[in-house]
């Protein structure tokens, strides 16, 4: 299992949330502040099985294509040692 952390600007968060939901991915959004001029950003957390990682990344690429030289999302894929729901 992997945890995908996606960091996007506030104005892209709704678009990406809808895209993940349409792709049957469950996503948790966390509002935060960071980057240049302390602009509003959203961190999204997705827990996915290993074979789903590439599909989830494709959802991001399709929903938020680069605007010229500017990238619109930062992604981290982190291994998960253990997962529980209580």
C-alpha positions in Angstrom: 0.0 0.0 0.0 1.1 3.6 -0.7 0.2 7.0 0.6 0.1 9.7 -2.1 0.4 13.2 -0.9 -0.6 15.8 -3.5 0.0 19.6 -2.9 -1.9 22.0 -5.1 -3.0 25.6 -5.1 -6.4 26.5 -3.5 -8.0 27.2 -6.9 -7.1 23.7 -8.3 -8.3 21.8 -5.2 -12.0 21.4 -6.2 -11.1 20.3 -9.8 -8.7 17.7 -8.5 -11.1 16.5 -5.8 -13.8 15.9 -8.4 -11.4 14.1 -10.6 -10.3 11.8 -7.8 -13.9 11.1 -6.8 -14.8 10.3 -10.5 -11.9 7.9 -10.6 -13.2 6.1 -7.5 -10.4 7.3 -5.3 -11.1 8.5 -1.7 -9.3 11.7 -0.8 -8.7 13.7 2.3 -8.1 17.4 1.9 -6.1 19.5 4.4 -6.0 23.3 3.9 -2.6 24.8 4.6 -0.4 27.8 3.9 3.0 27.8 2.2 5.2 28.6 -0.7 5.8 32.0 -2.2 3.9 34.8 -0.5 2.3 32.3 1.9 -0.4 31.5 -0.7 -3.2 29.1 0.1 -2.5 25.5 -0.7 -4.3 22.2 -0.2 -2.6 19.0 0.7 -4.5 15.9 -0.4 -3.9 12.4 1.1 -4.8 9.2 -0.8 -4.3 5.7 0.4 -4.0 3.4 -2.6 -2.9 -0.1 -3.4 0.4 -0.4 -5.2 -1.1 -1.1 -8.7 -3.3 2.0 -8.4 -0.4 4.5 -8.0 0.1 5.2 -11.7 -3.6 5.5 -12.2 -3.9 8.1 -9.4 -1.0 10.1 -10.8 -2.6 10.0 -14.3 -5.8 11.5 -12.7 -3.6 14.5 -11.5 -2.0 14.9 -14.9 -5.3 14.9 -16.7 -7.1 17.2 -14.3 -4.2 19.7 -13.9 -2.1 19.9 -17.1 1.0 22.2 -16.7 0.4 25.9 -17.6 3.4 26.6 -19.7 6.5 26.2 -17.5 4.5 26.4 -14.3 3.8 23.0 -12.6 0.5 22.8 -10.9 1.0 19.9 -8.4 3.7 18.4 -6.2 3.3 14.6 -5.5 4.9 12.4 -3.0 4.4 8.6 -3.0 5.2 7.1 0.4 5.2 3.4 1.4 2.7 2.5 4.2 3.8 -0.1 6.7 0.5 -0.6 8.3 -3.1 0.5 7.8 -6.0 0.2 10.2 -9.5 1.6 10.5 -11.0 1.7 14.0 
